[in-house]
Amino acid sequence: MRNAANRAVIQVGGMSKPLALPETIKDSDLQIAKKDCELLAEAIEQNPKLWQALNEAIAASDFEAATRLVIGAGLSEQDIKAKGGGFIWIIVIVILLYATKVY
């Protein structure tokens, strides 16, 4: 049974999304997280203005515009999975790192 320590809530621009953290992380999960990092690094290098526009849209709580930007850049979860990634894993890794910094 999961306890509250295995859950995170991501809140951005008035949007709140719960995320259940995994009880274990397999080697295959880490390979997906690595691919996520590679895909993000490539996207940042190729289109830095996208990230500025995405930040502005989210800061304005304009999630429809943010979604259009992500889809237009080929960075939807479906797109990332088709390339061997899966953003949930990069989020898990960032939360784990953040939790060690907070406590």
Backbone bond lengths (Angstrom), bond angles and torsions (degrees), N, CA, C in turn:
res aa  C-N    CA-C-N  psi(-1)  N-CA   C-N-CA  omega(-1)  CA-C   N-CA-C  phi
1 M - - - 1.451 - - 1.527 109.59 -
2 R 1.308 116.66 134.80 1.461 121.18 178.85 1.519 109.85 -77.46
3 N 1.324 114.73 146.84 1.461 118.94 173.44 1.516 108.97 -113.34
4 A 1.326 116.51 177.39 1.467 120.85 -176.17 1.519 112.18 -60.95
5 A 1.327 118.33 -25.90 1.464 121.29 -179.40 1.528 111.68 -68.70
6 N 1.331 117.25 -17.10 1.464 120.33 -178.55 1.518 112.00 -96.07
7 R 1.323 116.50 16.67 1.460 119.98 -178.75 1.525 110.36 -126.82
8 A 1.296 114.94 148.27 1.459 121.02 174.77 1.520 107.28 -131.99
9 V 1.302 116.07 152.62 1.456 121.27 174.50 1.520 106.58 -123.49
10 I 1.317 115.28 125.40 1.453 120.96 179.29 1.528 106.84 -101.11
11 Q 1.332 115.55 122.03 1.462 120.55 179.88 1.524 108.82 -121.00
12 V 1.318 114.72 123.77 1.460 120.87 -179.53 1.523 107.92 -143.75
13 G 1.314 116.61 127.43 1.454 121.28 172.93 1.510 115.04 50.40
14 G 1.309 117.68 40.74 1.452 121.32 179.06 1.522 114.27 83.55
15 M 1.316 117.98 -1.05 1.448 122.74 177.81 1.525 108.04 -102.41
16 S 1.314 116.74 138.97 1.456 121.43 -179.99 1.525 108.97 -129.36
17 K 1.340 116.49 127.90 1.466 121.37 -179.87 1.528 108.95 -129.94
18 P 1.333 117.69 121.68 1.466 119.55 175.27 1.532 109.99 -77.25
19 L 1.308 116.37 149.45 1.459 121.97 178.07 1.518 108.35 -139.38
20 A 1.314 116.25 120.31 1.462 121.22 175.84 1.521 107.80 -82.24
21 L 1.319 116.07 121.53 1.461 119.91 178.55 1.526 109.34 -79.00
22 P 1.315 117.11 146.62 1.467 119.52 -179.12 1.527 111.13 -70.92
23 E 1.316 115.38 149.70 1.466 119.42 176.28 1.515 110.61 -76.21
24 T 1.332 116.79 -28.50 1.456 121.62 176.00 1.528 108.25 -137.93
25 I 1.312 115.55 156.78 1.464 121.31 175.69 1.520 106.96 -123.09
26 K 1.336 115.06 121.91 1.464 120.87 -178.67 1.527 110.25 -88.42
27 D 1.312 115.89 164.04 1.463 120.78 176.17 1.526 111.10 -57.44
28 S 1.337 116.50 -38.34 1.467 119.92 179.98 1.534 110.88 -64.97
29 D 1.330 117.28 -33.91 1.467 121.04 176.58 1.524 110.56 -65.33
30 L 1.314 116.24 -38.91 1.463 120.34 179.12 1.520 111.50 -68.18
31 Q 1.324 117.40 -33.33 1.464 120.65 176.18 1.531 110.43 -65.64
32 I 1.338 116.32 -38.24 1.467 119.98 176.76 1.523 109.55 -66.42
33 A 1.330 117.52 -42.99 1.472 121.29 178.26 1.524 110.48 -60.78
34 K 1.322 116.53 -40.11 1.472 120.35 178.28 1.530 110.34 -63.23
35 K 1.312 116.52 -42.79 1.467 120.51 178.91 1.526 109.72 -64.36
36 D 1.342 117.30 -40.11 1.463 120.92 175.69 1.523 110.53 -55.24
37 C 1.324 116.64 -47.24 1.469 121.16 -179.28 1.523 111.13 -61.69
38 E 1.317 116.30 -42.29 1.468 120.20 179.04 1.529 111.19 -63.33
39 L 1.330 116.24 -44.23 1.455 120.49 -179.96 1.528 111.59 -65.54
40 L 1.324 116.85 -39.60 1.465 120.01 177.55 1.519 111.71 -67.12
41 A 1.316 116.97 -43.15 1.467 120.08 178.94 1.527 110.01 -60.20
42 E 1.322 116.82 -42.06 1.458 121.55 178.29 1.534 110.76 -63.27
43 A 1.332 116.79 -43.39 1.466 121.12 -179.22 1.527 111.29 -66.66
44 I 1.318 117.33 -37.32 1.467 121.09 178.11 1.524 110.06 -66.11
45 E 1.318 115.83 -43.93 1.471 120.50 -179.43 1.528 111.49 -65.12
46 Q 1.321 116.24 -41.53 1.465 120.30 -175.55 1.524 113.53 -76.83
47 N 1.339 117.74 -28.04 1.452 118.98 -173.19 1.535 111.94 -148.36
48 P 1.327 118.35 70.33 1.469 119.65 -178.86 1.524 113.00 -62.83
49 K 1.320 118.19 -29.28 1.468 120.31 -179.91 1.532 111.75 -66.50
50 L 1.325 117.31 -27.87 1.455 120.68 176.59 1.522 110.25 -57.89
51 W 1.315 117.07 -44.54 1.461 121.41 -175.85 1.524 111.48 -69.06
52 Q 1.330 116.04 -34.06 1.462 120.13 175.36 1.526 109.92 -66.17
53 A 1.327 116.98 -45.29 1.461 121.59 179.60 1.529 111.04 -66.27
54 L 1.318 116.71 -38.90 1.460 121.03 178.56 1.522 110.71 -64.17
55 N 1.317 116.64 -42.96 1.464 120.86 177.78 1.531 110.65 -61.55
56 E 1.324 116.79 -43.75 1.466 120.70 179.37 1.526 111.36 -63.34
57 A 1.327 117.34 -42.45 1.467 120.74 179.41 1.526 111.23 -63.51
58 I 1.312 116.72 -43.98 1.466 120.00 -179.15 1.521 110.90 -69.89
59 A 1.326 117.62 -39.19 1.462 120.81 177.74 1.532 110.61 -60.89
60 A 1.329 116.66 -29.83 1.466 121.61 178.30 1.535 111.66 -89.88
61 S 1.331 116.86 6.63 1.474 123.05 -176.79 1.529 111.89 57.11
62 D 1.322 116.69 30.61 1.466 121.85 177.63 1.531 108.27 -97.32
63 F 1.319 114.86 78.23 1.458 120.05 -175.26 1.528 112.60 -72.81
64 E 1.322 116.98 -23.50 1.467 119.22 175.35 1.528 109.87 -66.43
65 A 1.334 116.90 -44.82 1.471 120.36 177.74 1.526 110.31 -64.78
66 A 1.330 116.37 -41.34 1.461 120.40 179.37 1.522 110.30 -61.44
67 T 1.318 116.42 -42.36 1.465 120.60 179.16 1.524 110.84 -63.65
68 R 1.324 116.94 -42.70 1.470 120.05 177.73 1.532 111.08 -60.50
69 L 1.325 116.65 -41.12 1.464 120.09 179.15 1.526 111.44 -62.19
70 V 1.322 115.82 -45.35 1.465 120.76 -178.11 1.526 110.67 -65.56
71 I 1.305 116.53 -45.69 1.468 120.00 179.58 1.525 110.37 -64.65
72 G 1.322 116.54 -43.23 1.456 120.61 179.77 1.518 113.54 -61.87
73 A 1.340 116.06 -29.41 1.461 120.89 179.72 1.529 112.29 -87.73
74 G 1.334 116.80 -0.90 1.465 119.98 -179.28 1.517 112.70 72.35
75 L 1.347 116.14 32.12 1.465 120.29 -176.77 1.521 113.43 -116.25
76 S 1.342 116.44 21.44 1.461 118.38 176.23 1.537 108.58 -68.57
77 E 1.311 116.16 162.98 1.470 119.91 177.89 1.532 109.93 -56.41
78 Q 1.317 116.73 -40.08 1.469 120.65 179.22 1.533 110.54 -62.62
79 D 1.334 116.93 -44.02 1.470 120.76 178.36 1.522 111.22 -62.03
80 I 1.322 115.74 -45.04 1.470 120.77 -178.36 1.527 110.47 -64.49
81 K 1.319 117.21 -42.93 1.468 120.11 178.45 1.522 111.01 -62.39
82 A 1.330 117.38 -37.89 1.461 121.25 179.35 1.529 111.43 -63.96
83 K 1.334 116.58 -23.26 1.468 121.69 179.12 1.519 112.47 -97.65
84 G 1.346 117.08 8.67 1.467 120.52 176.43 1.515 115.05 95.29
85 G 1.310 116.87 6.43 1.466 120.14 179.05 1.514 110.96 -106.93
86 G 1.304 115.61 -163.00 1.465 122.56 179.69 1.515 108.87 173.72
87 F 1.325 118.76 94.00 1.459 123.80 -166.79 1.520 116.04 -50.05
88 I 1.305 118.37 -23.18 1.463 118.43 -179.76 1.523 110.34 -55.79
89 W 1.312 118.61 -37.06 1.463 120.43 -177.31 1.520 112.55 -68.93
90 I 1.314 118.16 -38.58 1.462 118.82 178.00 1.529 109.56 -66.97
91 I 1.331 116.81 -35.16 1.469 120.08 177.17 1.518 109.84 -64.30
92 V 1.324 117.52 -43.52 1.470 121.31 178.57 1.527 110.46 -59.14
93 I 1.324 117.32 -46.09 1.467 121.22 -179.19 1.529 110.41 -61.66
94 V 1.329 117.21 -44.26 1.469 120.61 179.63 1.531 110.56 -63.69
95 I 1.321 117.83 -41.09 1.460 120.40 178.10 1.524 110.76 -63.38
96 L 1.319 116.91 -41.73 1.468 119.58 178.55 1.519 110.84 -61.20
97 L 1.328 116.80 -42.96 1.470 120.37 178.71 1.517 110.70 -66.03
98 Y 1.319 117.28 -42.81 1.457 121.61 -179.29 1.535 110.66 -63.83
99 A 1.321 116.20 -41.60 1.472 120.03 -179.12 1.533 111.13 -61.51
100 T 1.300 117.99 -35.43 1.466 119.42 179.34 1.515 110.38 -71.26
101 K 1.310 117.79 -29.19 1.461 122.54 179.01 1.533 110.61 -75.07
102 V 1.323 116.10 -37.53 1.466 120.72 -176.93 1.518 110.88 -70.75
103 Y 1.303 116.79 -42.74 1.456 119.85 -174.92 1.503 109.78 -100.18
